[in-house]
């Protein structure tokens, strides 16, 4: 089992930057993949970016060119750095652990609001 705790959400102005963090309860290199998803009001949850246990990164369409996923293995923490943010980035951002074949786990989410 994996517990995930997100932090770092908040209010940011358009064009600004924000970094959200996800602390896992055990080693992230033993987890198949760690992902960031987001869900805006009235929309489906979508993949933002993921990083595999081996460090391979996959970016969703929303992340390309502006968002960067990274990790600190020593801290069992995954980050999502978001730059040049837009109002459409407003959403609840969720951390997800793909712990195949044991299961998958979600954090509680952190609200990110982009507004002037």
Secondary structure as GFF3:
##gff-version 3
##sequence-region A 1 116
A	DSSP	beta_strand	4	7	.	.	.	ID=ss1
A	DSSP	beta_strand	10	12	.	.	.	ID=ss2
A	DSSP	beta_strand	18	24	.	.	.	ID=ss3
A	DSSP	three_ten_helix	28	30	.	.	.	ID=ss4
A	DSSP	beta_strand	33	39	.	.	.	ID=ss5
A	DSSP	beta_strand	46	52	.	.	.	ID=ss6
A	DSSP	beta_strand	57	59	.	.	.	ID=ss7
A	DSSP	beta_strand	67	72	.	.	.	ID=ss8
A	DSSP	three_ten_helix	73	75	.	.	.	ID=ss9
A	DSSP	beta_strand	77	82	.	.	.	ID=ss10
A	DSSP	three_ten_helix	87	89	.	.	.	ID=ss11
A	DSSP	beta_strand	91	99	.	.	.	ID=ss12
A	DSSP	beta_strand	103	106	.	.	.	ID=ss13
A	DSSP	beta_strand	110	114	.	.	.	ID=ss14
###
